Amino acid sequence: MKIRRIIYRILFLYLLVFGIFITSCMKDDFRPITEFNTNSRGVFIVCEGNFMYGNASLSYYSPLEKKVENTVFIRANGIPLGDVAQSLTIYDKTAWIIVNNSGKVYAIDIDNFKIKGKITDLVSPRYMRFINPQKAYITDLYAKNIYVVNPQDYSLTKTINIDDGSGKYYNHSSEQIVVFENKLFINTWSYDNKILVIDTNSDEVIDSIEVFKQPRKIVADKEKNLWVLSDGGSDYSDYKGDAGITKINMQTHKIEQSFVLPNKDNITDMQINKTGDTIFYVNANVYRFPINATSLPQKEWINVGCKTIYGIGQDPYNYDFYISDAVDYMQSGVIYRYNSNLHCVDSFAVGIIPNSFVFK
């Protein structure tokens, strides 16, 4: 009995010390909450952070005030965003942030940035696209599935298997989504060369279109064409080829034009303007061309010098143009804002590896 009492006392002291330690850690980890109210026009800037470091962040910039608020997610909610912020999409006054390596999607209020809900248990989510308030699609890098979710209750309703069972690579990863009529067009970027076409009524793959290797970005123009920017794979990989831009008719699924890029120098992003008639892309510098062009531009539109451009975007309200400089991919990135005359009217630091702009 004496031995048992001694053991109980030791256990009690252990639990007491452990409880004090945990309480101390909780106090140390407490993060104060900042109240935001950004109900005016602005732009979200998604900052990936470093893989496995858990330092992804979200910035918000007001062009009218020339004011940036960094790390708004953690400041508004008291918890870190997670590991690798991949993308953000806005639907019905809610911003949906996909956190790739954390396997989750946060829904936050677009004005105060507070969490409204989240979707979890995903493998490696990349991009999200809404069909209606009850149905949205989420792509994935490794799962070989596309998720169908109900955004109203944050539930996963089904998965679409896109694995064709061929090849020694992923076949298929899935990336960005363009919606046209009752079809989804999805690029398969990592170690792949396809545009998948999915019927939104049956949620089945109905076609596959081969393009240049590693289609990285897709946009749709006003003439019902899909434009595909492929980076060609790394020269240090055994999966490599020409980089290029492909034009696909979304009604017939036929390739109408293909342009080979003369070099593969930091091919990172492609965007289209509000009216759907001018395309911008990054190949070290920033280039632009009209959708009826018969060749790619020979001269850059913006010469960025020694900057490492990772993302671009055009403000749909005043046509200001934004570029993000990832610098060395380890320190804070820098955003440059140009007016329509290509004068740099502002620049500011944000989080690590800023990859995209979403205008509110």
JOPE-V307613 format. One record per run of one state. SS is the DSSP state (h for helix, s for strand, l for the rest). FROM is the first residue (numbers start at 1). TO is the last residue. Records with the same first field share a line. If there is no record, write none. Layout:
BEGIN
SS->FROM-TO  FROM-TO
END
This chain:
BEGIN
l->1-1  30-42  48-56  63-66  70-71  78-84  92-93  100-103  110-114  120-124  133-134  141-144  151-154  162-176  181-182  188-193  200-203  211-214  221-224  231-243  250-254  261-266  273-277  284-285  291-301  303-308  315-320  326-331  339-343  353-353  360-360
h->2-29  72-77
s->43-47  57-62  67-69  85-91  94-99  104-109  115-119  125-132  135-140  145-150  155-161  177-180  183-187  194-199  204-210  215-220  225-230  244-249  255-260  267-272  278-283  286-290  302-302  309-314  321-325  332-338  344-352  354-359
END
